[in-house]
Amino acid sequence: MTGQGATHKLAAHVAGLSVTAFSDATWQAFERAVLDWAACTIAGASGAGALHRTVGAAAPTGEASILGTALHDSAAMAAFHNAYACHLLEYDDLHGPSIYHPGAPTISAAFAVAERINASAADLAAAIVAGYEVGIRVGEAAGTAHYANFHTTGTVGAIGAAAAAARVMRLDTTQTRDAIGTAATQGAALWAFSDDAAGSKPVHPAHAAMVGVLSADLARAGVTGAKRAIEGPRGFLATLGGDAKARCLEEGLDGTTAPRIEALTLKAYPCCGHTHTGIEAAQEIARALSSSGQSADDIASVTIATYGSAIRVAGVASPRTPEQAAFSYAHVVAWVLAHGTLDGAFSDMAVQAPKIAALRSKIELSHAPEFDADYPISQPVRLIVTPTTGRQLDAYAEHATGTPAKPMTDEAQNNKLRQLLGEAMPGWNAYVAGLVRSDQPIAQPPSEGISA
């Protein structure tokens, strides 16, 4: 066995990646991704306070920062904490074709290791771009066959995080391959949490980030990993679902295709990404209702026709908590039809509001098989609203705001950062700008925004 398959080639790409190859577009994508990660992590820190205070050996001093707090921990555990907080609010970045949230596991792992070893900004940037590249390519190869049974962010995330951690440490190709191999065998993330609304979903990227750091450390210590962990006959894709021969695993690694980090979706709404096109279709219909002198009170029925994965993941019909509401297509559409905007949708009062509950009961979530072929490249939905009087209203959407096909404006992105970072925004803007095109050691992260 030569070991020159996809796992080896991806490892060689990671080990050899230098920021000297970055275009302006790659630098801009890197800057946006790190800011979005920091904002989601710091905003999530308040909700993760109990975890931050009780899990691991968090203390005022340690190897790496737990963002949004004055606490530190080992690099592996700091990565765990930060990835958990980052994913907690359902606002972190995603990559549509791979059905994967890369930022939480990848940047959390890379940042923690970079702090531990006082890495250069250039090595951190190369690590993040490399980790995104590997994780997203494996996620694309895994596809819907994998996603049907596993939460890709937890499984593939471990591989992307290991690649990023290995690059920060400047491991060579063989060591990086070992890190990826060891991480691949630890990928874990079951959809079972959604059966009873358990709170373990953010544990998936947290575990992946921690595994990434540990796998790179093990590789550095000489522990070997499977040489064909991704594409082998008993490897990740063959075992957990996907296409082990997918061209996306290797095609364009020579720089003939743009880095995957340039194709991110920065989420415009703090809820399940499957619902975002439906949110915007509902906004269109809410405007039509208003212009005709009608309101949500005049709605007799609503049909949300969409692809199968959206129904499986966001099919909570009667949410009882804000966390469940974030995965309730019926709730977000009902709220937008009633209010014209998603603002205020995720509170106990919003979830329990009688008017919203009544409207949710009128909503049917319907599988449209013809939309399955378009997913995950797009997220098609057709929203059909039948008023008690007057004509039926119909809205179709396939790309939501924040996707590469419909990117957020600079103003909208700044509004999101301002909402999440508050007084910490100027400090983080300056901090991340200082990482761009720099070969200096990274500085300590800003202390503004500490909540615990």
ChimeraX attribute file (.defattr): number of C-alpha atoms within 10 A of each C-alpha:
attribute: neighborCount
match mode: 1-to-1
recipient: residues
	/A:1	6
	/A:2	7
	/A:3	15
	/A:4	12
	/A:5	18
	/A:6	24
	/A:7	26
	/A:8	24
	/A:9	17
	/A:10	27
	/A:11	27
	/A:12	19
	/A:13	22
	/A:14	30
	/A:15	26
	/A:16	15
	/A:17	18
	/A:18	17
	/A:19	20
	/A:20	9
	/A:21	10
	/A:22	19
	/A:23	12
	/A:24	9
	/A:25	13
	/A:26	19
	/A:27	19
	/A:28	15
	/A:29	19
	/A:30	23
	/A:31	19
	/A:32	21
	/A:33	26
	/A:34	24
	/A:35	20
	/A:36	25
	/A:37	29
	/A:38	29
	/A:39	28
	/A:40	30
	/A:41	30
	/A:42	26
	/A:43	26
	/A:44	25
	/A:45	28
	/A:46	17
	/A:47	14
	/A:48	20
	/A:49	16
	/A:50	11
	/A:51	15
	/A:52	28
	/A:53	14
	/A:54	9
	/A:55	12
	/A:56	15
	/A:57	15
	/A:58	22
	/A:59	15
	/A:60	12
	/A:61	12
	/A:62	17
	/A:63	19
	/A:64	25
	/A:65	28
	/A:66	33
	/A:67	31
	/A:68	28
	/A:69	20
	/A:70	16
	/A:71	20
	/A:72	22
	/A:73	25
	/A:74	22
	/A:75	28
	/A:76	26
	/A:77	30
	/A:78	32
	/A:79	35
	/A:80	34
	/A:81	33
	/A:82	35
	/A:83	33
	/A:84	30
	/A:85	33
	/A:86	32
	/A:87	26
	/A:88	26
	/A:89	21
	/A:90	22
	/A:91	26
	/A:92	29
	/A:93	27
	/A:94	25
	/A:95	25
	/A:96	23
	/A:97	19
	/A:98	24
	/A:99	24
	/A:100	24
	/A:101	29
	/A:102	35
	/A:103	33
	/A:104	36
	/A:105	40
	/A:106	35
	/A:107	30
	/A:108	40
	/A:109	39
	/A:110	33
	/A:111	28
	/A:112	31
	/A:113	29
	/A:114	26
	/A:115	22
	/A:116	16
	/A:117	15
	/A:118	17
	/A:119	21
	/A:120	18
	/A:121	24
	/A:122	20
	/A:123	25
	/A:124	30
	/A:125	30
	/A:126	24
	/A:127	34
	/A:128	30
	/A:129	30
	/A:130	32
	/A:131	34
	/A:132	30
	/A:133	26
	/A:134	30
	/A:135	32
	/A:136	33
	/A:137	24
	/A:138	33
	/A:139	32
	/A:140	25
	/A:141	25
	/A:142	25
	/A:143	22
	/A:144	21
	/A:145	14
	/A:146	24
	/A:147	22
	/A:148	16
	/A:149	14
	/A:150	20
	/A:151	23
	/A:152	31
	/A:153	34
	/A:154	28
	/A:155	30
	/A:156	36
	/A:157	39
	/A:158	38
	/A:159	38
	/A:160	38
	/A:161	41
	/A:162	39
	/A:163	39
	/A:164	42
	/A:165	36
	/A:166	36
	/A:167	33
	/A:168	32
	/A:169	21
	/A:170	18
	/A:171	23
	/A:172	18
	/A:173	20
	/A:174	18
	/A:175	26
	/A:176	33
	/A:177	32
	/A:178	32
	/A:179	36
	/A:180	35
	/A:181	28
	/A:182	27
	/A:183	32
	/A:184	29
	/A:185	17
	/A:186	19
	/A:187	24
	/A:188	20
	/A:189	23
	/A:190	17
	/A:191	16
	/A:192	14
	/A:193	12
	/A:194	18
	/A:195	9
	/A:196	8
	/A:197	16
	/A:198	11
	/A:199	12
	/A:200	16
	/A:201	22
	/A:202	21
	/A:203	19
	/A:204	26
	/A:205	38
	/A:206	32
	/A:207	27
	/A:208	36
	/A:209	41
	/A:210	29
	/A:211	30
	/A:212	38
	/A:213	33
	/A:214	23
	/A:215	33
	/A:216	32
	/A:217	21
	/A:218	18
	/A:219	25
	/A:220	19
	/A:221	10
	/A:222	12
	/A:223	14
	/A:224	19
	/A:225	22
	/A:226	20
	/A:227	23
	/A:228	24
	/A:229	27
	/A:230	30
	/A:231	23
	/A:232	19
	/A:233	12
	/A:234	13
	/A:235	19
	/A:236	27
	/A:237	26
	/A:238	18
	/A:239	14
	/A:240	17
	/A:241	19
	/A:242	21
	/A:243	20
	/A:244	21
	/A:245	15
	/A:246	17
	/A:247	13
	/A:248	17
	/A:249	26
	/A:250	19
	/A:251	13
	/A:252	12
	/A:253	18
	/A:254	8
	/A:255	11
	/A:256	8
	/A:257	9
	/A:258	15
	/A:259	20
	/A:260	19
	/A:261	26
	/A:262	20
	/A:263	18
	/A:264	24
	/A:265	24
	/A:266	23
	/A:267	24
	/A:268	21
	/A:269	21
	/A:270	18
	/A:271	26
	/A:272	20
	/A:273	26
	/A:274	27
	/A:275	29
	/A:276	27
	/A:277	23
	/A:278	30
	/A:279	26
	/A:280	25
	/A:281	25
	/A:282	31
	/A:283	22
	/A:284	20
	/A:285	22
	/A:286	23
	/A:287	16
	/A:288	15
	/A:289	21
	/A:290	13
	/A:291	10
	/A:292	9
	/A:293	9
	/A:294	17
	/A:295	18
	/A:296	22
	/A:297	13
	/A:298	14
	/A:299	19
	/A:300	14
	/A:301	17
	/A:302	24
	/A:303	17
	/A:304	24
	/A:305	22
	/A:306	28
	/A:307	24
	/A:308	19
	/A:309	18
	/A:310	24
	/A:311	20
	/A:312	15
	/A:313	19
	/A:314	24
	/A:315	21
	/A:316	21
	/A:317	19
	/A:318	17
	/A:319	20
	/A:320	13
	/A:321	16
	/A:322	18
	/A:323	20
	/A:324	23
	/A:325	26
	/A:326	23
	/A:327	27
	/A:328	26
	/A:329	29
	/A:330	29
	/A:331	30
	/A:332	27
	/A:333	31
	/A:334	27
	/A:335	28
	/A:336	25
	/A:337	28
	/A:338	21
	/A:339	17
	/A:340	22
	/A:341	17
	/A:342	21
	/A:343	11
	/A:344	12
	/A:345	23
	/A:346	20
	/A:347	13
	/A:348	13
	/A:349	12
	/A:350	18
	/A:351	24
	/A:352	15
	/A:353	12
	/A:354	11
	/A:355	15
	/A:356	22
	/A:357	19
	/A:358	12
	/A:359	22
	/A:360	23
	/A:361	15
	/A:362	15
	/A:363	21
	/A:364	16
	/A:365	19
	/A:366	16
	/A:367	18
	/A:368	15
	/A:369	12
	/A:370	12
	/A:371	19
	/A:372	18
	/A:373	11
	/A:374	13
	/A:375	21
	/A:376	20
	/A:377	14
	/A:378	20
	/A:379	24
	/A:380	27
	/A:381	28
	/A:382	22
	/A:383	25
	/A:384	21
	/A:385	25
	/A:386	16
	/A:387	19
	/A:388	13
	/A:389	10
	/A:390	10
	/A:391	9
	/A:392	13
	/A:393	16
	/A:394	17
	/A:395	17
	/A:396	18
	/A:397	19
	/A:398	20
	/A:399	20
	/A:400	27
	/A:401	19
	/A:402	21
	/A:403	20
	/A:404	16
	/A:405	13
	/A:406	11
	/A:407	19
	/A:408	19
	/A:409	11
	/A:410	9
	/A:411	9
	/A:412	14
	/A:413	18
	/A:414	14
	/A:415	14
	/A:416	21
	/A:417	23
	/A:418	15
	/A:419	14
	/A:420	21
	/A:421	24
	/A:422	16
	/A:423	12
	/A:424	19
	/A:425	21
	/A:426	14
	/A:427	16
	/A:428	22
	/A:429	16
	/A:430	11
	/A:431	17
	/A:432	19
	/A:433	16
	/A:434	16
	/A:435	23
	/A:436	17
	/A:437	14
	/A:438	15
	/A:439	16
	/A:440	14
	/A:441	17
	/A:442	22
	/A:443	15
	/A:444	11
	/A:445	18
	/A:446	17
	/A:447	13
	/A:448	18
	/A:449	22
	/A:450	17
	/A:451	15
	/A:452	16
